[in-house]
Amino acid sequence: PATWPSTVVGGPETAVLACGAGLLGTGALWIALRSVGATDERATRLYALAALIPAIALASYVAMATGVGVVAVPIGGRGPVELRWARYADWLFTTPLLLLVLGVLVDADRDALFGAVAADAFMIATGLVATLSTVPVYRYVWWAVSTLTFLLVLYFVFVVLTAEARALGTETASAFVVFRTLTGVLWTAYPVWWLLGPRGLAAVTPVVETAGFVLLDVATKAGIGLLLLRSRAVGDGTATTK
Ligand code: RET
């Protein structure tokens, strides 16, 4: 129809996306500036990752705010629903990087980390399939596939990485509990929010859905970076020697 894409650029959703871009850009810059002068090699690596994660998201948000990656999916009976796949491009890179941060933090076994990253990428890819499917029931089936894979990722964080953190000593173990909890709670909100949003049960409007994802993305991406900068288990480089 001639009216499509209606809300792509210039509507309230654009403003929300621009806010997200601003917050993520500020976060990336803040983390990068704060990490200047870090001498410990492992801390430097973690800070670089922590700055890179919101920077990638910034690119995705600028793309979404300017109308890139918008598709209209005709979901059975409901007519076209506008959605932005740029979000999934962001998550495809940033969620593995977030897992990498946790892995570097506790000196994780490479093979286990690789397995978790593979499961994570599969989770995002199948989530995109759920998002783009036009038959409602297929959307929920793919959502369920993605969520099952998400449980594998949680197992990795809560069981495998937790064991590695404990092996490194009490300080790293207690610092890791904070990162683990943040990951468990915030990541779980994503599939729930997807279900409530216009892609699922349509309990919330597209603008509210976008605002919710902005809050989650800022909390997970900038939040973890700021936590890292404050964490003694990172800054003084003692985590691996204790
Ligand atoms: C989708 C929908 C399908 C089911 C599941 C999902 C999970 C998404 C997650 C995203 C995490 C994103 C983060 C981003 C940035 O920092 C794709 C929403 C399970 C867990 C942490």
Boltz pocket constraint, residues with backbone or C-beta under 6 A from the ligand:
constraints:
  - pocket:
      binder: B
      contacts: [[A, 91], [A, 94], [A, 95], [A, 98], [A, 123], [A, 124], [A, 126], [A, 127], [A, 128], [A, 130], [A, 142], [A, 143], [A, 144], [A, 146], [A, 147], [A, 150], [A, 187], [A, 188], [A, 190], [A, 191], [A, 194], [A, 216], [A, 217], [A, 220], [A, 221]]
      max_distance: 6.0
